[in-house]
Amino acid sequence: RRVGEAIMLGLRMREGIELDWLNENLLDTDQRNAAIQEMVDMDLLERNEGRLQLTRNGLFVADSVIARLL
C-alpha cells in the first residue's frame, strides 16, 4: 500500500518517481512492473534521466494511469 501511495504522489509531480526507488520497492513479480511497461509502450509513461514520469499523453489520463498502479 505504501508503494502505491508513493507512486500516486510521485506521478502527480512533474519530477515523477526515481527509478532506483521504484526498483528497490517493487518485487520482480509485482503486477505493476508489467503495467508500467505497457503504459511506457502506450506513450503514457516514460523513463527519463533515472525517473518514471507521465508523458504529455499520460497527463490527459493521469487518474487512469495512477489507478492501474495502486
N, C-alpha and C positions, 0 to 999 in steps of 0.2 A: 504494500500500500504506500509506503514511504517513497519508493521509487516512482510509482505512478504520479504521486503529488509533485515530486521534484520535476518530472518530465512535463507535467501540465504547466507548472510555473515557469520553467525554463523556456519552453517553446513560446510562451506568451511574450517573452522578452526578445528584443532584437538580436541579442548575442546568442541566444539558443542555449544548448547544453554542451558541456565539454564531453567529447567522445571518450576520453580516458575515464572520466567519472562513470559514464554510461556503461562502458565495457567492464568496469570493476563491480558494478552493481546489478547488472543483468546476467543471469546464468545463461550458458550456451543454449540450454533447452527452453528458455523463455520464449513464448509465442510472440512477444513484442519484437524480437530480433527479425523475424520474418515479416512482420507488419511494417517495420521501419524500412527494410529493403524494398518491399513492394511499393511503399509510398515514395521512396527515392526514385524507383523506376517510373513512377507515375508523375514525376516532377512536382511533388508536393512537399518533399523534404530534400535537403541537400547536406552533404558532408563538406564543410568548407573550413579550412585552416584549423583543423582539430576540433570542430564544433558541429553539432547537428542543429540545423535551422530550418524554419519554414521557408519555402521558396515564395516567389511572388504569387504563383498559383495557389500554393498552400495557405497563404494568408486569407484568401477568399473563403476557404473551407476549414479554417483553423479549428473550430469546435469539433468537427467530424474527425479530423486528424488526431487531435488530442484524445477524443473519446476512444479511439481504437487502441490507444497506448495506455489507457488507465487500467 
